[in-house]
Amino acid sequence: MTDATQDDLIARIGELVDTEHDLRRKTESGELDPAIEQQRLAQLEATLDQCWDLLRQRRARIDAGESPDDANVNPVKRVEGYLQ
């Protein structure tokens, strides 16, 4: 993911959001056990947070006149802990 372009990241975020909606739909229709949904959603949300963080880093680097390619994927614990 570190060599992803801004367009790649936006596309990946869209895919993850679509997957999230699909999981919720399947749970509501009874196709998926709610416990499994929660487990998958937790993984999906962590990946989404990493994608958004990387996209923000890339945009900040562009705004600062730096190379967006120097942005790095932060560990889940870091991106999940920003608000704490």
Stockholm file with secondary structure:
# STOCKHOLM 1.0

chainA/1-84         MTDATQDDLIARIGELVDTEHDLRRKTESGELDPAIEQQRLAQLEATLDQCWDLLRQRRARIDAGESPDDANVNPVKRVEGYLQ
#=GR chainA/1-84 SS CTTCCHHHHHHHHHHHHHHHHHHHHHHHTTSSCHHHHHHHHHHHHHHHHHHHHHHHHHHHHHHTTSCGGGCCCCCHHHHHTTTC
#=GC SS_cons        CTTCCHHHHHHHHHHHHHHHHHHHHHHHTTSSCHHHHHHHHHHHHHHHHHHHHHHHHHHHHHHTTSCGGGCCCCCHHHHHTTTC
//
